[in-house]
Amino acid sequence: MGSYQGDGPHCCSSDPALGLLCSVSLALRGWSTPAMGLELYLDLLSQPCRAVYIFAKKNGIPFELCSVDLRKVWPSCSTWPASIRSLTTSTPRTTQACAHVDEYLAWQHTTLQRNCLRLLWHKVMLPVYLGEPVSPEMLTAMLAELDMTLQVFEDKFLQNKAFLAGPHISLADLLAITELMHPVGAGCQVFEGRPKLAAWHQRVEAAVGEVLFQEAHEVILKAKDSQPADPTIKRKLMSRVLSMIQ
């Protein structure tokens, strides 16, 4: 169990979405608020957990990190969309920016999130962690699907803007970049050959802070080095994993 102590909530001019995390404490079941501060139960292998971790640290919100392994406890993921959406109860600076964030959130969970999650599991977690082979044809098809999704991401959502909601970083950018680090952690060069996407990635990382960005993604970037799962855990996980990534 690690801990982090910041200097209290504050506003960062580079991120108009900062300050939203107070609402998350009411929505995420992984949060508790003991007398001495905030406890966050997170697995940084998980994209939503990385987003919350970055958000809290960037806000300077004091918290104690309680590390969990979701591959073992496997809570229901159904609460995440509503919980993440609660972050937008305090919105970016303009109504238009808020609409951009809402539009992206409505799209991403059945497209980019699904593609990135399936690719991570089929390329790394199934063969390395669970010892289940995956055909090259399946991986090729998934990479092609992700490529089409990234084109929609660029054309419809990013367009010629600095960030997804406009000139300032928002929750939408934070969720998108943590999603894309799933296939990066699996060894996929998702930014290669896409200068617009690569430039956006650099802007997001700069806005978050390079040290914090790397810290939050240290676990996912080591996913390829995962140790094989215990046979008991594998038996418990297989049916649920397969249903999730179909």
C-alpha positions as a Markdown table, in Angstrom:
| # | Residue | x | y | z |
|---|---|---|---|---|
| 1 | Met | 0.0 | 0.0 | 0.0 |
| 2 | Gly | 1.5 | 3.3 | -1.1 |
| 3 | Ser | 0.4 | 6.8 | -0.3 |
| 4 | Tyr | 0.5 | 10.2 | -1.8 |
| 5 | Gln | 0.0 | 13.5 | -0.1 |
| 6 | Gly | -0.6 | 16.6 | -2.2 |
| 7 | Asp | -1.1 | 20.2 | -1.1 |
| 8 | Gly | -4.9 | 20.3 | -1.4 |
| 9 | Pro | -7.2 | 20.9 | -4.2 |
| 10 | His | -6.3 | 23.8 | -6.5 |
| 11 | Cys | -7.2 | 25.1 | -9.9 |
| 12 | Cys | -4.8 | 24.5 | -12.8 |
| 13 | Ser | -5.2 | 27.0 | -15.7 |
| 14 | Ser | -4.0 | 24.4 | -18.2 |
| 15 | Asp | -6.9 | 22.1 | -17.3 |
| 16 | Pro | -10.4 | 23.6 | -17.1 |
| 17 | Ala | -11.8 | 20.2 | -16.0 |
| 18 | Leu | -9.7 | 20.2 | -12.8 |
| 19 | Gly | -11.7 | 20.5 | -9.6 |
| 20 | Leu | -14.3 | 17.9 | -10.7 |
| 21 | Leu | -12.9 | 15.1 | -8.5 |
| 22 | Cys | -15.0 | 16.1 | -5.5 |
| 23 | Ser | -18.0 | 14.7 | -7.3 |
| 24 | Val | -16.2 | 11.4 | -7.9 |
| 25 | Ser | -15.9 | 10.7 | -4.2 |
| 26 | Leu | -19.7 | 10.4 | -4.2 |
| 27 | Ala | -19.9 | 8.1 | -7.2 |
| 28 | Leu | -17.0 | 5.7 | -7.3 |
| 29 | Arg | -17.4 | 2.8 | -4.9 |
| 30 | Gly | -13.6 | 2.6 | -4.8 |
| 31 | Trp | -13.5 | 5.8 | -2.8 |
| 32 | Ser | -13.8 | 6.3 | 0.9 |
| 33 | Thr | -13.2 | 9.3 | 3.1 |
| 34 | Pro | -11.8 | 8.5 | 6.5 |
| 35 | Ala | -11.1 | 11.2 | 9.0 |
| 36 | Met | -7.4 | 11.6 | 7.9 |
| 37 | Gly | -8.2 | 11.9 | 4.1 |
| 38 | Leu | -9.1 | 10.1 | 1.0 |
| 39 | Glu | -8.5 | 6.4 | 0.2 |
| 40 | Leu | -8.4 | 5.3 | -3.4 |
| 41 | Tyr | -8.6 | 1.6 | -4.2 |
| 42 | Leu | -7.1 | 1.4 | -7.7 |
| 43 | Asp | -5.4 | -1.0 | -10.1 |
| 44 | Leu | -3.3 | 1.0 | -12.5 |
| 45 | Leu | -3.6 | -1.8 | -15.0 |
| 46 | Ser | -7.1 | -0.5 | -15.4 |
| 47 | Gln | -7.8 | 2.5 | -17.7 |
| 48 | Pro | -10.5 | 4.1 | -15.5 |
| 49 | Cys | -8.2 | 3.7 | -12.5 |
| 50 | Arg | -5.4 | 5.4 | -14.3 |
| 51 | Ala | -7.7 | 8.3 | -15.3 |
| 52 | Val | -8.8 | 8.8 | -11.7 |
| 53 | Tyr | -5.2 | 8.5 | -10.4 |
| 54 | Ile | -4.0 | 11.2 | -12.8 |
| 55 | Phe | -7.0 | 13.4 | -12.1 |
| 56 | Ala | -6.5 | 13.2 | -8.3 |
| 57 | Lys | -2.7 | 13.9 | -8.4 |
| 58 | Lys | -3.0 | 16.7 | -11.0 |
| 59 | Asn | -5.6 | 18.3 | -8.7 |
| 60 | Gly | -3.2 | 18.0 | -5.7 |
| 61 | Ile | -5.9 | 16.1 | -3.8 |
| 62 | Pro | -4.4 | 14.3 | -0.7 |
| 63 | Phe | -5.1 | 10.6 | -0.9 |
| 64 | Glu | -3.7 | 7.2 | 0.2 |
| 65 | Leu | -3.4 | 4.8 | -2.7 |
| 66 | Cys | -4.6 | 1.3 | -1.8 |
| 67 | Ser | -3.5 | -1.0 | -4.6 |
| 68 | Val | -5.8 | -3.8 | -5.7 |
| 69 | Asp | -5.6 | -6.4 | -8.4 |
| 70 | Leu | -8.8 | -6.4 | -10.4 |
| 71 | Arg | -7.8 | -9.6 | -12.1 |
| 72 | Lys | -8.4 | -11.3 | -8.8 |
| 73 | Val | -11.3 | -9.5 | -7.3 |
| 74 | Trp | -13.0 | -8.7 | -10.7 |
| 75 | Pro | -15.7 | -6.3 | -9.6 |
| 76 | Ser | -18.5 | -5.5 | -12.0 |
| 77 | Cys | -17.5 | -2.9 | -14.6 |
| 78 | Ser | -21.0 | -1.6 | -15.0 |
| 79 | Thr | -20.6 | 1.2 | -12.6 |
| 80 | Trp | -17.7 | 2.8 | -14.4 |
| 81 | Pro | -19.5 | 4.6 | -17.2 |
| 82 | Ala | -21.9 | 6.4 | -14.8 |
| 83 | Ser | -19.0 | 7.0 | -12.4 |
| 84 | Ile | -16.8 | 8.5 | -15.0 |
| 85 | Arg | -19.7 | 10.6 | -16.4 |
| 86 | Ser | -20.1 | 12.1 | -12.9 |
| 87 | Leu | -16.8 | 13.8 | -13.4 |
| 88 | Thr | -18.5 | 16.1 | -15.9 |
| 89 | Thr | -21.0 | 17.5 | -13.3 |
| 90 | Ser | -18.6 | 20.4 | -13.1 |
| 91 | Thr | -18.0 | 21.1 | -16.8 |
| 92 | Pro | -15.3 | 22.6 | -19.0 |
| 93 | Arg | -15.4 | 26.3 | -19.5 |
| 94 | Thr | -18.1 | 26.6 | -22.2 |
| 95 | Thr | -21.3 | 24.8 | -23.0 |
| 96 | Gln | -19.8 | 23.8 | -26.4 |
| 97 | Ala | -16.8 | 22.2 | -24.7 |
| 98 | Cys | -19.1 | 20.3 | -22.4 |
| 99 | Ala | -21.1 | 19.1 | -25.4 |
| 100 | His | -17.8 | 17.9 | -27.0 |
| 101 | Val | -17.0 | 15.9 | -23.8 |
| 102 | Asp | -20.5 | 14.4 | -23.6 |
| 103 | Glu | -20.4 | 13.4 | -27.2 |
| 104 | Tyr | -17.1 | 11.7 | -26.9 |
| 105 | Leu | -18.1 | 9.8 | -23.7 |
| 106 | Ala | -21.2 | 8.6 | -25.5 |
| 107 | Trp | -19.1 | 7.2 | -28.3 |
| 108 | Gln | -15.9 | 5.9 | -26.7 |
| 109 | His | -17.1 | 3.1 | -24.5 |
| 110 | Thr | -18.4 | 1.0 | -27.4 |
| 111 | Thr | -15.6 | 1.9 | -29.8 |
| 112 | Leu | -12.2 | 3.0 | -28.6 |
| 113 | Gln | -12.4 | 1.6 | -25.2 |
| 114 | Arg | -13.7 | -1.8 | -26.5 |
| 115 | Asn | -11.0 | -1.9 | -29.2 |
| 116 | Cys | -8.1 | -1.1 | -26.9 |
| 117 | Leu | -9.3 | -3.5 | -24.2 |
| 118 | Arg | -9.8 | -6.4 | -26.6 |
| 119 | Leu | -6.4 | -5.8 | -28.2 |
| 120 | Leu | -4.6 | -5.7 | -24.8 |
| 121 | Trp | -6.2 | -9.0 | -23.8 |
| 122 | His | -5.7 | -10.8 | -27.1 |
| 123 | Lys | -2.1 | -9.7 | -27.6 |
| 124 | Val | -0.8 | -9.9 | -24.0 |
| 125 | Met | -3.2 | -11.0 | -21.2 |
| 126 | Leu | -4.6 | -14.1 | -22.8 |
| 127 | Pro | -1.3 | -15.6 | -24.1 |
| 128 | Val | 1.0 | -14.3 | -21.4 |
| 129 | Tyr | -1.2 | -14.1 | -18.2 |
| 130 | Leu | -3.7 | -16.8 | -18.9 |
| 131 | Gly | -1.7 | -19.0 | -21.2 |
| 132 | Glu | -4.3 | -19.1 | -24.0 |
| 133 | Pro | -3.1 | -18.9 | -27.6 |
| 134 | Val | -4.5 | -16.3 | -29.9 |
| 135 | Ser | -4.4 | -16.6 | -33.7 |
| 136 | Pro | -2.4 | -14.1 | -35.8 |
| 137 | Glu | -5.6 | -13.7 | -37.9 |
| 138 | Met | -7.5 | -12.5 | -34.9 |
| 139 | Leu | -4.8 | -10.0 | -34.0 |
| 140 | Thr | -4.7 | -8.7 | -37.5 |
| 141 | Ala | -8.4 | -8.1 | -37.6 |
| 142 | Met | -8.3 | -6.3 | -34.2 |
| 143 | Leu | -5.5 | -4.0 | -35.4 |
| 144 | Ala | -7.5 | -3.2 | -38.5 |
| 145 | Glu | -10.6 | -2.4 | -36.4 |
| 146 | Leu | -8.5 | -0.2 | -34.1 |
| 147 | Asp | -7.1 | 1.6 | -37.1 |
| 148 | Met | -10.6 | 2.4 | -38.4 |
| 149 | Thr | -11.6 | 3.6 | -34.9 |
| 150 | Leu | -8.6 | 5.9 | -34.7 |
| 151 | Gln | -9.5 | 7.4 | -38.0 |
| 152 | Val | -13.0 | 8.3 | -36.7 |
| 153 | Phe | -11.3 | 9.6 | -33.5 |
| 154 | Glu | -9.2 | 12.0 | -35.6 |
| 155 | Asp | -11.8 | 13.0 | -38.1 |
| 156 | Lys | -14.9 | 13.4 | -35.9 |
| 157 | Phe | -13.5 | 14.3 | -32.5 |
| 158 | Leu | -10.0 | 15.7 | -32.7 |
| 159 | Gln | -10.4 | 17.4 | -36.0 |
| 160 | Asn | -8.0 | 20.4 | -36.1 |
| 161 | Lys | -8.4 | 21.2 | -32.4 |
| 162 | Ala | -5.6 | 21.1 | -29.9 |
| 163 | Phe | -7.7 | 18.9 | -27.6 |
| 164 | Leu | -10.9 | 17.0 | -27.9 |
| 165 | Ala | -13.1 | 19.7 | -26.3 |
| 166 | Gly | -11.2 | 22.7 | -27.7 |
| 167 | Pro | -8.0 | 24.7 | -26.8 |
| 168 | His | -7.8 | 23.2 | -23.3 |
| 169 | Ile | -7.3 | 19.6 | -22.0 |
| 170 | Ser | -10.5 | 18.0 | -20.7 |
| 171 | Leu | -11.8 | 14.8 | -19.2 |
| 172 | Ala | -12.3 | 13.5 | -22.7 |
| 173 | Asp | -8.6 | 13.7 | -23.5 |
| 174 | Leu | -7.7 | 12.0 | -20.2 |
| 175 | Leu | -10.0 | 9.1 | -20.9 |
| 176 | Ala | -8.8 | 8.8 | -24.5 |
| 177 | Ile | -5.1 | 8.8 | -23.7 |
| 178 | Thr | -5.4 | 6.2 | -20.9 |
| 179 | Glu | -7.4 | 4.0 | -23.3 |
| 180 | Leu | -4.8 | 4.2 | -26.0 |
| 181 | Met | -2.0 | 3.3 | -23.6 |
| 182 | His | -3.6 | -0.2 | -23.4 |
| 183 | Pro | -2.5 | -1.2 | -26.9 |
| 184 | Val | 0.8 | 0.8 | -26.4 |
| 185 | Gly | 1.4 | -1.5 | -23.3 |
| 186 | Ala | 0.7 | -4.5 | -25.6 |
| 187 | Gly | 3.5 | -3.3 | -27.9 |
| 188 | Cys | 1.4 | -1.7 | -30.6 |
| 189 | Gln | 2.7 | 1.5 | -32.3 |
| 190 | Val | -0.7 | 3.3 | -32.3 |
| 191 | Phe | 0.8 | 6.7 | -32.9 |
| 192 | Glu | 3.1 | 5.7 | -35.7 |
| 193 | Gly | 2.0 | 7.0 | -39.1 |
| 194 | Arg | -0.5 | 9.3 | -37.5 |
| 195 | Pro | 1.1 | 12.7 | -37.0 |
| 196 | Lys | -2.1 | 14.4 | -35.8 |
| 197 | Leu | -2.7 | 11.7 | -33.2 |
| 198 | Ala | 1.0 | 11.8 | -32.1 |
| 199 | Ala | 1.0 | 15.6 | -31.7 |
| 200 | Trp | -2.2 | 15.4 | -29.6 |
| 201 | His | -0.6 | 12.7 | -27.5 |
| 202 | Gln | 2.4 | 14.9 | -26.9 |
| 203 | Arg | 0.1 | 17.8 | -25.9 |
| 204 | Val | -1.9 | 15.7 | -23.5 |
| 205 | Glu | 1.3 | 14.3 | -21.8 |
| 206 | Ala | 2.7 | 17.8 | -21.5 |
| 207 | Ala | -0.5 | 19.1 | -19.9 |
| 208 | Val | -0.6 | 16.2 | -17.5 |
| 209 | Gly | 3.1 | 16.4 | -16.8 |
| 210 | Glu | 5.6 | 13.9 | -18.1 |
| 211 | Val | 6.6 | 12.5 | -14.7 |
| 212 | Leu | 3.0 | 11.9 | -13.6 |
| 213 | Phe | 2.0 | 10.5 | -17.0 |
| 214 | Gln | 4.8 | 7.9 | -16.9 |
| 215 | Glu | 4.1 | 7.1 | -13.3 |
| 216 | Ala | 0.5 | 6.4 | -14.0 |
| 217 | His | 1.3 | 4.2 | -16.9 |
| 218 | Glu | 4.2 | 2.3 | -15.5 |
| 219 | Val | 2.1 | -0.8 | -14.7 |
| 220 | Ile | 0.4 | -1.0 | -18.1 |
| 221 | Leu | 3.8 | -0.5 | -19.9 |
| 222 | Lys | 5.0 | -3.6 | -18.1 |
| 223 | Ala | 2.0 | -5.7 | -19.0 |
| 224 | Lys | 4.0 | -7.8 | -21.4 |
| 225 | Asp | 6.1 | -9.0 | -18.4 |
| 226 | Ser | 3.1 | -10.3 | -16.5 |
| 227 | Gln | 3.6 | -13.6 | -14.6 |
| 228 | Pro | 1.2 | -16.5 | -15.5 |
| 229 | Ala | -1.9 | -16.5 | -13.5 |
| 230 | Asp | -2.5 | -19.0 | -10.7 |
| 231 | Pro | -4.6 | -21.9 | -12.1 |
| 232 | Thr | -7.4 | -21.2 | -9.6 |
| 233 | Ile | -7.6 | -17.6 | -10.7 |
| 234 | Lys | -7.5 | -18.7 | -14.4 |
| 235 | Arg | -10.5 | -20.9 | -13.9 |
| 236 | Lys | -12.4 | -18.1 | -12.2 |
| 237 | Leu | -11.5 | -15.6 | -14.9 |
| 238 | Met | -11.7 | -17.4 | -18.2 |
| 239 | Ser | -15.5 | -17.4 | -18.8 |
| 240 | Arg | -15.9 | -13.8 | -17.7 |
| 241 | Val | -12.9 | -12.6 | -19.7 |
| 242 | Leu | -14.0 | -14.3 | -22.9 |
| 243 | Ser | -17.5 | -12.8 | -22.6 |
| 244 | Met | -16.0 | -9.4 | -22.0 |
| 245 | Ile | -13.7 | -9.4 | -25.0 |
| 246 | Gln | -15.9 | -11.0 | -27.6 |
